[in-house]
Each structure stands twice: as structure tokens, then as C-alpha cells.
Amino acid sequence: MKIESAGNKEHQQLIEIWESSVRATHNFLAERDLVELKPLILNQYFKAVDLSVARNGEGELLGFCGVSDGNIEMLFVAPEARGKGIGASLARHAISARGATRVDVNEQNEQALGFYEHLGFAVIGRSPLDGQGKPYPLLHMRLSA
């Protein structure tokens, strides 16, 4: 596996990974939320972060991570690649190469909470609404020293 910077030409493939990953892990989201988020991520959020991608030996995209101002803003792995260390490798890259020390996790996404806790993050706060003002509480996490 190789981790490298993402190019704009890969955004369409990345949004497909995002959608399949969210459908596999975010069962608390309503369909309308996914429909609203998809163009925002594709047209705005990808451009607002430092995007890294993970590729297999054949160059296929397995997942991606976006970091901004020390915060992991997005980390998604293709469903068929989950459980193989791709997400952990992307997170470690975000920490070591991009200086990430914080992440927000949907409170209902217990898998993500456990994933980040396993990597050394701890909950330091909670917001009742997500970034779009929807009633999906966020847990604010910081990398422990």
C-alpha cells in the first residue's frame, strides 16, 4: 500500500468511496442527508483539506483522509478494504505528515469512536449538532500525549 497526495482528477472516485463507506458505517444518517452532503463534499470540502489517498499495488484507491488545521476532517475507506489497516495507516500519516492532533466523530458511529480511541485519541468535548446544524451529535477528540 502507498499513501500519497490526491489530485483533483481523483475526486469523483473519492466521492464514490465516501458514499459506499458512509452507507456501510453511518446507518444513522437519513438518505436526504447523504443527498445533501455529497455535492458539498465533492465541490467544497475536498478543496478545503489536504487530501491523501491510499492505493494498493495496482494503483487502485482504497481510501482517503483529509486534514485541515491539525484536524482530521474526513477519513473513509472503501468497504471492501475495511479491517485491513488502511484507515489506521491513513490516520497515522495524517498525524505524522500533516500534524493532525484532533478529530470530530459522530457520536452514533461507535466503530469510528473505538477506532480513534485505539489510535490514542480521547474525547475532550461534545456538540449536540453536526457541522451542518443537523441533530447528529459530535464527539471532539484529541490525540493524547
C-alpha positions in Angstrom: 0.0 0.0 0.0 1.1 3.5 -0.8 -0.1 6.8 0.7 0.2 10.0 -1.5 -1.4 13.3 -2.1 -4.7 13.2 -4.0 -5.2 15.0 -7.3 -8.4 16.9 -8.4 -8.9 14.3 -11.1 -9.5 11.7 -8.4 -12.3 13.5 -6.7 -15.0 11.5 -8.5 -13.6 8.2 -7.4 -13.2 9.6 -3.8 -16.8 10.6 -3.6 -17.8 7.1 -4.6 -15.6 5.7 -1.8 -17.1 8.2 0.5 -20.7 7.3 -0.4 -20.1 3.5 -0.2 -18.3 3.9 3.1 -20.9 6.1 4.7 -23.7 3.7 3.6 -21.7 0.9 5.3 -20.9 2.7 8.5 -23.3 5.6 9.1 -26.7 3.9 9.3 -28.0 6.7 11.5 -27.9 9.2 8.6 -31.1 9.8 6.6 -31.0 9.4 2.8 -31.7 13.1 2.4 -28.6 13.9 4.5 -26.4 11.9 2.1 -28.0 13.6 -0.9 -27.3 17.0 0.6 -23.8 16.2 1.7 -22.5 14.6 -1.5 -22.2 17.7 -3.6 -20.9 19.7 -0.7 -18.1 17.2 -0.2 -17.3 16.9 -3.9 -17.4 20.7 -4.7 -16.3 22.3 -1.5 -14.9 20.1 1.3 -12.4 18.2 -0.9 -10.9 21.6 -1.8 -10.7 22.7 1.8 -8.5 19.9 3.1 -5.1 18.4 2.4 -6.2 15.1 0.8 -4.1 11.9 1.0 -5.1 8.7 -0.7 -4.2 5.0 0.0 -3.5 2.8 -3.1 -2.9 -0.8 -3.4 -0.1 -2.3 -5.5 -2.1 -1.9 -8.7 -2.8 1.8 -8.0 -6.4 1.3 -7.1 -7.8 3.8 -4.5 -8.6 2.1 -1.2 -9.4 5.1 1.0 -8.6 8.7 1.7 -8.0 11.2 4.5 -8.5 15.0 4.6 -6.7 17.2 7.1 -7.1 20.9 7.8 -5.5 23.0 10.6 -4.5 19.9 12.5 -7.9 18.3 12.4 -8.8 15.1 10.6 -11.8 16.3 8.7 -12.5 13.1 6.8 -11.3 9.6 6.7 -13.1 7.0 4.6 -12.1 3.5 3.4 -13.8 1.5 0.7 -16.0 -1.1 2.3 -14.1 -4.0 0.7 -10.8 -2.7 2.1 -12.1 -2.1 5.7 -10.4 -4.1 8.5 -7.0 -4.3 6.7 -5.2 -1.4 8.3 -5.9 1.1 5.6 -7.7 3.6 7.9 -5.0 3.3 10.6 -2.3 3.9 8.0 -4.1 7.0 6.7 -4.7 8.3 10.3 -1.0 7.7 11.2 0.0 9.5 8.0 -2.3 12.4 9.0 -0.7 12.6 12.4 3.0 12.2 11.3 3.0 14.0 8.0 0.1 16.5 8.4 0.3 17.3 12.1 -3.2 16.1 12.9 -4.0 16.0 16.6 -7.8 16.4 16.6 -10.9 14.7 15.0 -14.6 15.0 15.4 -16.6 11.8 15.3 -20.4 11.3 15.1 -21.5 10.1 18.5 -23.7 7.4 16.8 -20.6 6.0 14.9 -19.3 3.7 17.7 -16.9 2.0 15.3 -15.2 5.3 14.5 -15.1 6.2 18.2 -13.3 2.9 19.0 -11.0 3.3 16.0 -9.7 6.7 17.1 -9.5 5.7 20.8 -7.4 2.7 19.7 -5.1 5.2 17.9 -4.7 7.3 21.1 -7.4 9.9 20.7 -9.5 10.8 23.7 -12.9 12.6 23.9 -12.5 16.2 25.1 -15.9 17.6 24.3 -19.3 17.1 22.7 -21.6 19.2 20.4 -25.3 18.4 20.0 -25.3 19.3 16.3 -23.0 18.3 13.4 -21.2 20.8 11.1 -24.4 21.3 9.0 -26.5 22.0 12.1 -28.2 18.6 12.0 -29.1 16.7 15.2 -26.2 14.3 14.9 -24.0 14.9 18.0 -20.3 15.2 17.5 -17.6 14.0 19.9 -14.5 16.2 19.8 -11.3 14.1 20.2 -7.7 15.0 20.7 -4.6 12.9 20.4 -3.3 12.0 23.9 0.3 12.9 24.7 
